[in-house]
């Protein structure tokens, strides 16, 4: 799948990178995002997501937010979230996990990263999606790069 490069039809149409390796989970989230009038692309590894981040720096604000799974085949989602925070600190990143690891909860809380527990209740993502929607969020990202 390619990075979203074409102009938006509506300013309220957020662009989301979903980083998830489970096909069933990714299908459900992508379908839900489409129903929420969001545009999304899927990365199934941290490597693919980091490659898109490098491309994103060339394309002004290609994404409005990133939703990252904790368990990925090539690294943990924490590594990816840290990378996004270092490279693009204004980009909102949220994490999801089926693990009840208290250390993960403490880390995400300490770093201001929303944590959504699996199995996901997709309506719980609505607040995060609303926060990344709109021109104020995008202008903040453009100013940070």
Beta strands, then each sheet from edge to edge (+ up, - down):
strand 1: 15-19
strand 2: 39-43
strand 3: 65-69
strand 4: 92-97
strand 5: 114-117
sheet 1: 2+ 1+ 3+ 4+ 5+
end
